[in-house]
């Protein structure tokens, strides 16, 4: 499961996850899950946003930032992105995973 897919179609991804887990859930349960995994809901949920852990200093930076697909482009310089791509190629050379960075 990838964040970009969850943003694109949350209901579809909840269905895929339930299928993978062999679960059959009601429409009401599916709706509750779909609402609960929305970024804004998770950011406000102390069980998912790490705000209860003293190791995280939210005055410096929250664990969950914006929830925008591709926002890394606003933070990385071209040189940083090129460096990341090189390290990624080496460390992930044998993976079959295909990551999306845009919707």
Secondary structure, DSSP 8 states (H G I E B T S, - for coil): --HHHHHH-HHHHHHHHHHHHT----HHHHHHHHHHTSHHHHHH-TTTS-TT-TT--TTT--SS----TTGGGGTS-HHHHHHHHHHHHHHTTT------S--
